[in-house]
Amino acid sequence: MVSVYDVIEKARKTGKVEKGTNEVTKAIERGTAKLVCFGADVSPKEVVAHLPILCKEKGIPCAEADKKEKLGISVGLSVSCASAAIINAGDAEKDLESFVKSLKK
């Protein structure tokens, strides 16, 4: 099974990825996000606590990554990243579909 980090990294290279909680929130509200991911180790939790709720309202898949540092690396940052959203999957479209299916199980 493909990891969320691999899907985001591939989408970053060939499509479009938003990074940071503010940009991710905007993408959810606009309905442009195809997948939202946030770090499980974000402190305080309130920073990203609204993301799963917004995703559920908009019907957008939402995943929790175990480390914000690994999420930062997968979106191309040298620092940690609290959340990221795939806007255009690019070449990662098939990987994204299979990952979203695995979330629903």
C-alpha positions in Angstrom: 0.0 0.0 0.0 1.2 3.5 -0.8 1.7 5.9 2.1 0.2 9.3 2.4 3.7 10.8 2.2 4.4 9.2 -1.1 1.1 10.4 -2.6 1.7 14.0 -1.4 5.3 14.0 -2.7 4.3 12.6 -6.1 1.4 15.2 -6.3 3.8 18.0 -5.4 6.2 17.1 -8.2 3.6 16.7 -10.9 0.5 18.6 -9.7 -0.4 21.1 -7.0 -0.2 20.8 -3.2 -1.2 23.5 -0.6 0.8 23.5 2.6 0.0 25.1 6.0 -3.2 25.1 7.9 -4.5 28.5 6.6 -4.0 27.4 2.9 -5.5 24.0 3.6 -8.6 25.5 5.3 -9.1 27.8 2.3 -8.8 24.8 -0.1 -11.4 22.9 1.9 -13.8 25.8 2.0 -13.4 26.4 -1.8 -13.9 22.7 -2.4 -10.7 22.3 -4.4 -8.9 19.9 -2.1 -8.9 16.2 -3.1 -7.2 14.9 0.0 -6.3 16.7 3.3 -3.6 15.4 5.6 -2.5 16.7 9.0 0.1 15.8 11.5 -0.9 13.7 14.5 1.8 15.3 16.6 0.8 19.0 16.0 0.8 20.9 19.3 -1.6 22.4 20.3 -4.1 20.0 18.7 -6.5 23.0 18.3 -4.4 24.2 15.3 -5.7 21.4 13.1 -8.8 20.2 15.1 -11.2 21.9 12.7 -9.8 20.2 9.5 -11.5 16.7 9.9 -14.8 18.5 10.7 -14.6 20.7 7.6 -13.6 17.8 5.4 -16.6 15.7 6.6 -18.9 18.6 5.8 -17.5 19.0 2.3 -17.0 15.3 1.6 -13.3 15.5 1.3 -11.1 12.6 2.4 -8.9 13.4 5.4 -5.9 11.5 6.7 -3.8 11.8 9.8 0.0 11.6 9.3 2.1 10.3 12.2 4.8 13.0 12.0 4.5 16.7 10.9 8.3 16.6 10.1 7.8 13.8 7.5 4.8 15.8 6.1 7.0 18.8 5.8 9.5 16.9 3.8 6.9 15.4 1.5 5.6 18.8 0.6 9.1 20.1 -0.1 9.8 22.1 3.0 12.9 22.0 5.2 10.7 22.5 8.3 7.7 20.6 9.7 4.2 21.2 8.2 1.0 20.9 10.3 -1.2 20.2 7.3 -1.3 19.8 3.5 -3.9 19.4 0.8 -3.7 17.9 -2.6 -5.4 20.2 -5.1 -4.2 18.6 -8.4 -2.8 15.1 -8.1 -1.0 15.1 -11.4 0.8 11.7 -11.9 -0.3 10.6 -8.4 -4.0 10.3 -9.5 -4.1 6.5 -9.3 -2.1 6.4 -6.1 -4.5 9.0 -4.6 -7.5 6.9 -5.6 -6.1 3.7 -4.0 -5.1 5.6 -0.9 -8.6 7.1 -0.5 -10.2 3.7 -1.0 -7.9 2.3 1.8 -9.1 5.1 4.1 -12.7 4.1 3.7 -12.0 0.5 4.8 
